């Protein structure tokens, strides 16, 4: 059988010494690692489902841009087409839908949304376009009284805000659920008198309607009043010629009301995803557009649902150093771990600080325990007169010597250790001499 080399024995003793010294801290570290999944929650998901709107709409277009950027971070973004903002919010509230993220038009949140969903920020402005037929200029919704009005499809944000504005103005009208291209076609054909749209100024539908004879765009004369009454609304001016300078579209300045498109999520969205999602949104929306100056979006303002706390920190301080300097998967892991660092350090620091004194106490307690054996034997030698049997004490000392021969102690304790061995040998010699003096016949055996 192969015997362990001389070199391997000290290394094993050193390892045992380290374990003896640091075992409390090592035990806490091992227990912490074992409890990590429970302490920091589930791992960051690599697959997300986002609810958008119609496949040809702006939400779907932005979602495709998001998907291209997130793919670089190893995140797969699945796009779920819907009727619009109302359906998007409904899907978010239902965990079984699998949707965890959605574009939602400002001003459409219900009480259930406010309780169950969170906002990651607003992304850009979505003007409310009210196109109507006729030669007369209208600047108030009350001018649509008793008209045939397309307010948008069920489940769309356009319908929700159109109904709210018409109700606030006490407008009674024949309402149609037509939306998008269908509503535009009906308006051009004269089957309806007016239509609400909530779309980008760059939409071909807007360009087409602005150029149509007999179709006008309403300018909101009381925009300031609407903004005061509905905080999620902004007022923007569509300047003359902004859509098409060559054709001078529009032909005059038009004041529009505009909610903001919000990025909304389930409250249980993994926090580590929020910085990368907002960084993606910044890359897509920060350049601005027709109505938004560069750098204005994304923003924590103009949101309906409560702003997620991680998003609030992002807007205040930007992405953490982890996300700026490291790959997403590593940054996400460290971001989860930082929640444990402070309590873990608070726990480990006193343990690490206490480990050397505890280890010294353990070593010295062993040495003192062996010294107690020597002291008892030494006292017995002093107090016992005449013939006495010290055979048991001799056996105990021989056992002690065997134990000491196997003990490994740090160099800093070698002086105490060798003093103990010298004292053990001295007491052994006294025992043997006393035994021999009391029983001369045993001298040779000793």
Residue pairs with C-beta under 8 A, 6 or more apart in sequence:
4 12
13 408
16 408
17 408
17 410
19 26
20 359
20 362
21 355
21 356
21 359
22 352
22 355
24 351
24 354
24 355
24 358
25 348
25 351
25 352
25 355
28 347
28 348
28 351
29 348
32 39
32 340
32 344
36 340
39 340
40 336
40 337
40 339
40 340
41 270
41 336
42 270
44 270
44 272
44 273
44 329
44 332
44 333
44 336
45 270
45 273
46 74
46 75
46 76
47 75
47 76
47 78
48 70
48 75
48 76
48 77
48 78
48 100
48 101
48 273
49 77
49 78
49 80
49 97
49 98
49 99
49 100
49 101
50 63
50 66
50 77
50 78
50 79
50 80
50 99
50 100
50 101
50 102
50 103
51 80
51 82
51 87
51 88
51 91
51 92
51 99
51 101
51 102
51 103
52 59
52 60
52 62
52 63
52 79
52 80
52 81
52 82
52 88
52 102
52 103
53 59
53 60
53 81
53 82
53 83
53 84
53 85
53 88
53 103
53 156
54 60
54 81
54 83
54 84
54 180
55 81
57 180
57 199
58 126
58 199
58 200
58 203
58 261
59 103
59 261
60 79
60 81
62 103
62 123
62 284
62 285
63 77
63 79
63 103
64 79
65 284
66 77
66 277
66 280
66 281
66 284
67 76
67 77
67 79
69 280
69 283
69 284
70 76
70 77
70 276
70 277
70 280
71 77
73 276
73 327
73 328
73 329
74 328
74 329
75 273
75 276
75 328
80 91
80 99
82 88
82 91
82 155
83 153
83 154
83 155
83 156
84 105
84 152
84 153
84 155
84 156
84 157
84 158
84 159
84 179
85 103
85 104
85 105
85 108
85 155
85 156
85 157
85 160
86 108
86 154
86 155
86 156
86 157
86 159
86 160
87 155
87 156
88 99
88 102
88 103
88 104
88 264
89 102
89 104
89 108
89 109
89 110
89 113
89 117
89 264
90 155
91 97
91 99
91 102
92 99
92 100
92 101
92 102
92 113
92 116
92 117
92 264
92 265
92 266
93 112
93 113
93 116
93 117
93 266
95 266
99 266
100 265
100 266
100 268
100 269
101 263
101 264
101 265
101 266
101 269
101 277
102 263
102 264
102 265
103 123
103 261
103 262
103 263
103 264
104 157
104 261
104 262
104 263
104 264
104 304
105 126
105 157
105 158
105 160
105 161
105 198
105 259
105 261
105 262
106 122
106 126
106 232
106 233
106 259
106 260
106 261
106 262
106 302
106 303
106 304
107 157
107 160
107 161
107 164
107 230
107 232
107 233
107 259
107 304
108 157
108 160
108 161
108 259
108 304
109 117
109 304
109 305
113 264
113 304
113 305
114 304
114 305
114 306
116 266
116 267
117 264
117 265
117 266
117 267
117 305
118 264
118 265
118 266
118 267
118 269
118 305
118 306
118 307
118 308
118 311
119 262
119 263
119 264
119 265
119 303
119 304
119 305
119 306
119 307
119 308
119 311
120 262
120 263
120 264
120 265
120 274
120 277
120 278
120 281
120 298
120 307
120 308
120 311
121 262
121 263
121 278
121 281
121 297
121 298
121 299
121 300
121 303
121 307
121 311
121 315
122 260
122 261
122 262
122 263
122 297
122 298
122 299
122 300
122 301
122 302
122 303
123 260
123 261
123 262
123 263
123 281
123 284
123 285
123 297
123 298
124 260
124 261
124 285
124 289
124 291
124 292
124 297
125 234
125 236
125 258
125 259
125 260
125 261
125 289
125 291
125 292
126 157
126 198
126 199
126 200
126 258
126 259
126 260
126 261
127 198
127 199
127 200
127 201
127 236
127 238
127 256
127 257
127 258
127 291
128 158
128 161
128 162
128 165
128 196
128 197
128 198
128 256
128 257
128 258
128 259
129 196
129 197
129 198
129 199
129 206
129 209
129 217
129 256
130 141
130 144
130 194
130 195
130 196
130 217
130 218
131 184
131 187
131 194
131 195
131 197
131 209
131 215
131 216
131 217
131 218
132 138
132 143
132 144
132 147
132 193
132 194
132 195
132 215
132 216
132 218
133 187
133 190
133 193
133 194
133 214
133 215
133 216
134 193
134 214
134 216
135 214
136 143
137 216
138 144
138 216
138 218
139 218
139 219
139 220
139 221
140 169
140 220
140 221
140 222
141 165
141 166
141 169
141 171
141 218
142 169
142 170
142 171
144 166
144 171
144 173
144 193
144 194
145 171
145 172
145 173
146 172
146 173
146 174
147 173
147 174
147 193
147 194
148 173
148 174
148 176
148 191
148 192
148 193
148 194
149 162
149 166
149 173
149 174
149 175
149 176
149 192
149 193
149 194
149 195
149 196
150 175
150 176
150 177
150 178
150 179
150 183
150 186
150 187
150 192
150 194
150 195
150 196
151 158
151 159
151 162
151 163
151 166
151 175
151 176
151 177
151 179
151 196
152 158
152 159
152 162
152 177
152 178
152 179
152 180
152 183
152 196
152 197
152 198
153 159
153 177
153 178
153 179
153 180
154 177
156 179
156 198
157 198
157 259
158 179
158 196
158 197
158 198
159 177
159 179
159 196
161 196
161 198
161 259
162 196
163 175
165 226
166 173
168 229
176 183
176 186
176 192
178 186
178 192
178 195
179 197
180 197
180 205
181 205
183 192
183 195
183 197
184 195
184 197
184 205
184 208
184 209
186 192
186 195
187 193
187 194
187 195
187 209
187 215
188 209
188 212
188 215
197 205
197 206
198 259
199 205
199 206
200 206
200 289
200 290
201 238
201 242
201 243
201 289
201 290
201 291
202 289
202 290
206 243
207 243
207 244
207 249
209 215
209 217
210 217
210 243
210 244
210 249
210 250
211 247
211 249
217 250
217 254
219 252
219 253
219 254
219 255
219 256
220 226
220 235
220 255
220 256
220 257
221 255
223 235
223 255
223 256
223 257
224 235
226 233
226 235
226 257
227 233
227 234
227 235
227 257
232 259
232 260
232 302
232 303
232 304
233 257
233 258
233 259
234 257
234 258
234 259
234 260
234 302
235 255
235 256
235 257
235 258
236 255
236 256
236 258
236 291
237 253
237 254
237 255
237 256
238 250
238 253
238 254
238 255
238 256
238 290
238 291
239 253
240 248
240 250
240 251
240 252
240 253
241 248
241 249
241 250
242 249
242 250
242 290
243 249
243 250
243 290
258 291
259 302
260 297
260 302
260 303
262 302
262 303
262 304
262 305
263 277
263 281
263 298
264 304
264 305
265 308
269 308
271 308
271 310
271 335
272 331
272 332
272 335
272 336
273 332
274 308
274 310
274 311
274 314
275 310
275 314
275 319
275 320
275 323
275 331
275 335
276 323
276 328
276 332
278 298
278 311
278 314
278 315
278 319
279 319
279 323
281 298
282 298
285 292
285 297
285 298
286 294
286 295
286 297
286 298
287 294
288 294
288 295
288 296
288 297
299 315
300 307
300 311
300 312
300 315
318 324
320 331
320 335
322 330
322 331
322 334
322 335
323 331
323 335
325 331
326 334
363 409
363 410
363 413
364 413
364 416
366 407
367 413
367 416
367 417
367 420
370 400
370 403
370 404
370 420
370 424
371 420
371 423
373 396
373 397
373 400
374 420
374 423
374 424
374 427
377 390
377 393
377 396
377 397
377 427
377 431
378 427
378 430
380 388
380 390
380 393
381 390
381 427
381 430
381 431
381 434
386 438
387 438
387 439
388 434
388 438
390 431
390 434
390 435
391 435
393 431
394 428
394 431
394 432
394 435
397 424
397 427
397 428
397 431
398 428
400 424
401 421
401 424
401 425
401 428
404 417
404 420
404 421
404 424
407 417
409 417
432 446
435 442
435 446
436 442
436 443
436 446
